[in-house]
C-alpha cells in the first residue's frame, strides 16, 4: 500500500471563481459617465424628462453605451406613456353580461344548430400586453438609423469665398538621432505653438531621467517608449501657424525598423524637411543609413520640394567648410534621386540653441551665412494645388472614439474632392456606407472640407468593424475599385526579380509578389529598352506586374512602395 496519503480537500464553489463575474472597474466607470450624460441630457431637453438610473442603464445596455440612441429611446418611451395616460377614457359604467339583442340572436342560432357568435370572453389585459410588448421590441431595435440634414452647400464656392489660410503638410525625415524631433520642438516652442508651462514640465521630466536635452523632442514624441528610447516610433503631427499659412508637421521615424510608419507620413506631405547631423562622422554614417533611403522614398511618394536643415552646426563651431562639404555631397545625391536643383534649399541651424530656426543666429561664427532661416524657407514654399473637382478620395489614417456624442470617428487627409455634413460616403474595401454626422478641419468644427485639408469625420450608421487604417473613403456614385493585381512603373532600389514583397500605400500595407517583369524603361522618355528582363538592376526604371494576397482599393496614378526583408526594393506609380 502506498505511503503517501492524500488529504481530503473540500472544494467549494469559490475556489473555481475565475473572476469573470466581477465587474471591470473601467467599464463601471465608463457606464457611470454615460449614465450621468444621459440623465443630464434628458433633464436639459425640452420637455424635461426624468428617468430612473435602472431605466437609463438598461437602455445603455441595449444600445451598447450609445448615449444619443439611449436618450432618444427614453424620450420616446416617456412621451408614449404620457400620451396613454392623457388619452385613456374615463371608465363608463358598463352593464354586466350580453345585451338583450345578443341573447335573442344567440338563442335563434343555437336553435338552428349554429355555434354562438358571441366570442369567448378574453382577459382584457392580454391584447394590450401584446401590443405593449411589440412596441417595446420596436423601440429596442439596435440598428436605429441616425439622420442628419445636409445643408446642400456648393462646397467649392464656399471654399473660394472663405478667408482661410493656405494649409500645408511637410514631412520631417532623416537618419535616426539627426535631431528631427528636437529641431521641430524648437520651432514650435519659438512660435509659441506650445505654452511655456508644458515646456518647463518636459524639461523637469527629462532632467529627472538624466536626458535634459530631450525636452524639446518630447513636444512631438508623446509615447512612453519613444521617450525612454529617445527615438520616434510612430508618426507625430503638430500644427503651427504663420501669417500666411497653417503648417502641419508630420514627424516621421528615422529608425530603419519603423520605415513603414515613415512611408505613411510621407504620403501626406506636400514637401519635406531633411534633417542632417553635421557632427564629425555622424553625417557620413547617416548618408550611408536612412538619409538616402528616406530622400528616395519621399521623392517616390511625389514630394518635389525638399529643405535640407543642416542641424547641430554648433557642434562643429559653425565651420563653413564643413557646411559646404555637406551641401555639395547632399546636393549631388538629391539631384540623382530626381529632385530639381531649384527645389532644393539648405539652412545651417541648431535645434538645441535655436540658431537660424525662427530667428537669425547672433553667433559671430555664423556671419558667413546670409540666406533664409528655416521658417522663412518653409513660408517660401509655393502652395500645392489639390484636385478639388475630382471624385472624393480620403485614406483613413486612424479610427477612434471621438467622444460620448461621437462614438465613431476617423481622421486623415482629403486626397481629392470635397464633402460636407450629411453626406453619404462609401468605405472601401468593405463596401459599407456611412453618414457624416459632423466634421472638423484642423481641429475646428466645420460644415465642409476640401482636398488638402486634415479632417476628422464623425460617422454614424456603420459598424466600426468595417473601418481600418488604410481604407479609402469615396462616394457610391464614383467608387474606387478593389483590385488584386496592378501594373506599375517603378524605380528599383535593389535588384528586382519575381519575388514576395509588401505593398505600401500610406497607412495601407498588404502582402503580395512581383509576378512579372514586363520591361526595363528609359528614364527620360519612358520608352521600352528591354522586354521581359530576368532581373532589374538598382537605379533602373521598369514596368512590373504585382499580385496581392487580397483585394485592396487602389487606382492609377497612386504611388506605391515595395519592401522586402526590412528594405525598400522599389517605388513608383500605378499605370
Buried (B, 14 or more C-beta within 10 A) or exposed (E): EEEEEEEEEEEEEEEEEEEEEEEEEEEEEBBEEBBBBBBEBBEEEEEEBEBEEEBBBBBBEBBEBBBBBBBBBBBEBBEBEEEEEEEEEEEEEEEEEEEEEEEEBBEEBEEEEEEEEEEEEEEEEEEEEEEEEEEEEEBBEEEBEEEBEEEEBEBEEBBEEEEBBBBBBBBBBBBBBBBBBBBBBBBBBBBEBBEEEEBEEBBEBBEEEEBEBBBBBBBBBEEEEBBEEBBBBBBBBBBBEBEEBBBBBBBBBBBBEBBBBBBBBBBBBBBBBBBBBBBEEBBEEBBEBBBBBBBBBBBBBBBBBBBBBBBBBBBBEBBBEBBEEBBEBBBEBBEEBEBEEEBBBBBBBBBBBBBBBBEBBEBEBBEEBEEBBBBBBBBEBEEBEBBBEEBBBBBBBEBEEBEBEBBBBBBBBBBBBBBBBBBBBBBBBBEBBBBBBBBBBBEEEBBBBBBBBBBBBBBBBBEBEBBBBBBBBBBEEEBBEBBBBBEBBBBBBBEBEBEEBBBBBBBBBBEBBBEBBBBBBEEEEEEEBEEEBEEBEEEBBBBBBBBBEEBBBBBEEBBBBBBBEEEBBBBBBBE
